[in-house]
Amino acid sequence: MERMTTRLRRLIEAPELLVAPGVAECVGARLVAEQGFDALYMTGAGTTASRLGMPDVGLLGVTEMADNAGRIADAAGRAVK
């Protein structure tokens, strides 16, 4: 099985355009994955808006961002299987 980092590198280096919709939470990640996109990205402003209902002015730290990224990756992976 191909490692996720290897897959991402392959997708980025491919000659085709890589379309990666931005998501802020798990529901968005599942929807994007179910639509068949090869990649997605976590939007920091969307994460802050989703979690705090506030603009992204640095209130969330690396711990909260990493937690959200892990949850998004987990949700997108479950939708693909």
Secondary structure, DSSP 8 states (H G I E B T S, - for coil): ---HHHHHHHHHHSSS-----EESSHHHHHHHHHTT-S--EE-HHHHHHHHHSS--SS-S-HHHHHHHHHHHHHHHHHHH-
